[in-house]
């Protein structure tokens, strides 16, 4: 709203609503529509409505073990034994060697493995929340400010023919709106037939009041808009 919908007037340093102005045909004439920008664009008012968190975990484990054992035995007396026997012409001689040993081997291995895998899914759902009451009221007021104006401005008088009253005065009320639909009555100038300017006796936000004291023709114009000029006649 600060950056887009509002602007600062460099002369008054006051914040003003930014208007979008465009022209179109209406009843056979070109008119201009002035619309506050804040009333035609959506104002983001985001609110988080739902937050869903899904957690998934996958844990896998594996283990293996191997056991191996072996054993062997041997006999070794560590000495030689000789025996000899004979009968008559024959004889036998035997050599014996004995040993004993015991050996046992064993082997064991174990392997364990673990793995963990997880995923997390987060879903956030946001949407346009209801408008605050204060902002709704502001937009309502700005919506009522939409106005159709003349792209060349509008100059109006209370009458084109005036009559002097018993005090010898003719009251002329002039209203001027610029192309943006803003009153700028201070830019109105009234001159008589001799080119003399008439001073306004009263100037308010909407109009300027002049007291014309002589009969004749008067010209009503706008100082910075040469296209806007009206003629007024004062009669007895």
C-alpha positions in Angstrom: 0.0 0.0 0.0 2.8 2.4 0.8 4.9 1.7 -2.3 2.1 1.3 -4.9 -1.2 2.8 -3.7 0.1 6.0 -2.0 2.3 8.8 -3.1 3.7 11.9 -1.4 2.8 15.3 -2.7 6.1 17.2 -3.1 4.4 20.6 -2.4 2.5 19.6 0.8 4.4 16.5 1.8 1.1 14.8 2.4 0.3 11.3 1.3 -2.3 11.0 -1.4 -4.0 8.1 -3.1 -2.7 7.2 -6.5 -5.4 7.5 -9.1 -5.7 5.6 -12.4 -7.2 7.9 -15.1 -8.4 6.8 -18.5 -10.8 8.2 -21.1 -13.8 6.6 -22.7 -17.0 7.5 -24.6 -20.2 8.2 -22.7 -23.4 9.5 -24.3 -21.5 10.6 -27.4 -18.8 12.6 -25.6 -15.4 11.8 -24.3 -15.1 11.6 -20.5 -12.4 10.7 -18.1 -12.7 8.2 -15.2 -10.5 8.7 -12.1 -10.3 5.6 -10.0 -8.1 5.2 -6.8 -5.6 2.4 -7.6 -6.2 0.6 -4.2 -9.8 0.0 -5.2 -9.1 -1.9 -8.4 -6.1 -4.1 -7.4 -6.2 -6.9 -4.8 -4.4 -6.1 -1.6 -2.4 -9.2 -0.4 -3.4 -10.2 3.1 -1.9 -13.6 3.3 -2.5 -16.0 6.2 -1.3 -19.5 6.7 -4.2 -21.8 7.0 -2.8 -25.3 7.2 0.7 -26.9 7.8 1.0 -30.6 7.1 4.3 -32.4 8.1 4.8 -36.0 6.9 7.8 -37.9 8.3 8.9 -41.2 6.8 11.8 -43.3 8.1 13.3 -46.5 6.8 15.7 -48.3 9.0 17.4 -51.5 7.8 19.9 -53.6 9.7 21.9 -56.7 8.7 24.4 -58.8 10.6 26.5 -61.8 9.8 28.9 -64.0 11.8 31.3 -66.8 10.8 32.9 -69.2 13.2 35.6 -71.7 12.1 37.5 -74.2 14.3 40.1 -76.9 13.4 42.0 -79.4 15.5 44.8 -82.0 14.9 46.6 -84.6 17.0 50.0 -86.3 16.7 52.0 -88.8 18.8 55.7 -88.4 19.2 57.5 -90.2 22.0 60.7 -88.4 21.3 62.8 -91.7 21.5 63.6 -94.7 19.3 62.7 -98.2 20.5 64.5 -101.1 18.9 63.5 -104.7 19.3 65.2 -107.8 18.0 64.0 -111.3 17.9 65.4 -114.3 16.3 64.9 -118.0 16.0 67.5 -120.1 14.5 68.9 -118.7 11.3 66.2 -116.1 11.1 66.1 -112.8 13.0 63.8 -109.7 13.0 64.8 -106.2 14.1 62.1 -103.5 14.4 62.5 -99.8 15.1 59.6 -97.8 16.5 59.3 -94.1 17.1 56.3 -92.5 18.8 55.2 -88.9 19.4 52.1 -87.1 20.5 51.0 -83.5 20.0 47.7 -81.8 20.3 46.7 -78.6 18.3 43.4 -76.8 18.1 42.8 -73.7 15.9 39.6 -71.6 16.0 38.5 -68.5 14.0 35.4 -66.4 14.5 34.3 -63.3 12.5 31.2 -61.1 12.9 30.0 -58.3 10.7 27.1 -56.0 11.5 25.7 -53.3 9.2 23.0 -50.7 9.9 21.5 -48.0 7.5 18.9 -45.3 8.2 17.0 -43.4 5.5 14.3 -40.8 6.2 12.3 -38.2 4.3 10.3 -35.3 5.5 7.4 -33.7 3.5 6.2 -30.3 4.6 3.0 -28.9 2.9 2.0 -25.3 3.7 -1.4 -24.0 2.5 -1.9 -20.3 2.5 -4.8 -18.2 1.3 -6.3 -14.7 1.3 -7.5 -13.9 4.8 -10.5 -11.7 5.5 -9.9 -8.0 5.1 -9.5 -6.0 8.3 -12.4 -3.7 9.1 -10.3 -0.6 8.9 -9.0 -1.4 5.5 -12.5 -2.3 4.3 -13.7 1.2 5.4 -10.8 2.9 3.6 -11.6 1.1 0.4 -15.3 1.9 0.8 -14.5 5.6 1.0 -12.1 5.5 -1.9 -14.7 3.6 -4.0 -17.1 6.4 -3.4 -14.5 8.9 -4.6 -14.6 7.5 -8.2 -15.6 10.3 -10.5 -16.3 10.8 -14.2 -14.8 14.1 -15.3 -14.2 16.1 -18.5 -10.7 15.5 -19.8 -10.5 19.2 -20.5 -11.9 20.3 -17.2 -15.3 21.7 -16.3 -16.2 25.4 -15.8 -19.7 26.3 -14.5 -21.4 29.4 -13.4 -24.7 29.9 -11.5 -26.2 31.8 -14.4 -25.2 33.3 -17.7 -27.5 36.3 -17.2 -27.6 38.1 -13.9 -29.7 41.0 -12.6 -28.5 43.6 -10.2 -30.2 43.4 -6.8 -31.5 46.5 -4.9 -28.0 47.0 -3.5 -26.5 47.2 -7.0 -24.8 43.9 -6.9 -25.0 40.8 -9.0 -23.7 37.6 -7.4 -21.7 35.3 -9.7 -20.7 31.9 -8.4 -18.1 30.1 -10.4 -17.0 26.4 -10.1 -14.1 24.8 -11.9 -12.9 21.2 -11.9 -9.7 20.2 -13.6 -9.3 17.1 -15.7 -8.7 15.0 -12.6 -12.0 16.1 -11.1 -10.4 18.3 -8.4 -11.8 21.7 -7.6 -9.5 24.6 -8.4 -11.6 27.6 -7.9 -8.6 29.8 -7.1 -7.6 29.6 -10.8 -10.8 31.3 -11.9 -10.6 34.9 -13.3 -13.4 37.3 -14.1 -12.9 40.4 -16.3 -15.3 43.1 -17.4 -15.8 44.4 -21.0 -12.8 46.8 -20.5 -10.5 44.0 -19.4 -10.5 44.9 -15.8 -10.2 42.0 -13.3 -12.8 41.5 -10.7 -11.7 40.2 -7.3 -13.5 37.3 -5.7 -15.2 38.2 -2.4 -15.1 34.6 -1.3 -13.2 31.5 -2.3 -13.9 28.1 -0.8 -12.9 24.5 -1.7 -15.6 24.3 -4.3 -16.4 27.7 -5.8 -15.4 31.3 -6.0 -18.0 34.1 -5.4 -17.8 37.5 -7.3 -19.9 40.6 -6.8 -20.4 42.3 -10.1 -21.5 46.0 -9.6 -22.0 47.2 -13.2 -24.1 46.1 -16.1 -22.4 44.7 -19.1 -20.6 41.7 -20.4 -18.1 39.7 -18.4 -15.7 37.0 -19.3 -15.1 34.0 -17.0 -11.9 32.0 -17.7 -9.3 29.7 -16.1 -5.7 31.0 -15.8 -4.0 27.9 -17.0 -6.7 26.5 -19.3 -7.3 28.6 -22.3 -10.0 26.3 -23.6 -12.3 27.1 -20.7 -14.0 30.4 -21.1 -17.6 31.5 -20.5 -19.5 34.8 -21.1 -21.8 36.3 -18.5 -24.1 39.3 -19.0 -25.3 41.6 -16.2 -28.6 43.4 -16.7 -30.5 46.1 -14.8 
